[in-house]
Amino acid sequence: MKLKQFQHVEVTWEDATSHSGWHDEDSCDLELQECKTVGYVYRVTKRSLQLAPTKAASSELADMWAIPRACITRIRVIRGSR
């Protein structure tokens, strides 16, 4: 899928999970955490999708994210975005 700059998207991706402290062997199994992030596309690179959840009318962006492309399982374009 070809994404355009400032396109509004919902990204589904898998993130690492951890346990801290001591655990017995039976409680050590972990699963990846499915996450959803909604934002405006800034840039797509070979390794990441960069987006921001907030965009001002002046096109300034706030609270930037870089999600590794290898972790992305789905990208949904939110209709009505450019």
HUSUL-V930981 format. One line per field, one symbol per residue. psi: psi as a letter, one per 20 degrees, with the letter a starting at -180 (. if undefined). burial: I if it has 16 or more other ideal C-beta (glycine too) atoms within 10 Angstrom, else O. Layout:
psi: ???
burial: ???
This chain:
psi: poqqpjppqppprpqqqrqqapqrhikipqqqppqpppappgqprhirpprpipprhjjqqqlqqopphhiphqpppoqiq.
burial: OOOOOOIIIOIOIOOOOOOOOOOOOOOOOOOOOOOOIOIIIIOIOOOIIIIIOOIOOOOOIOOOOOIOOOIOOOIOOOOOOO
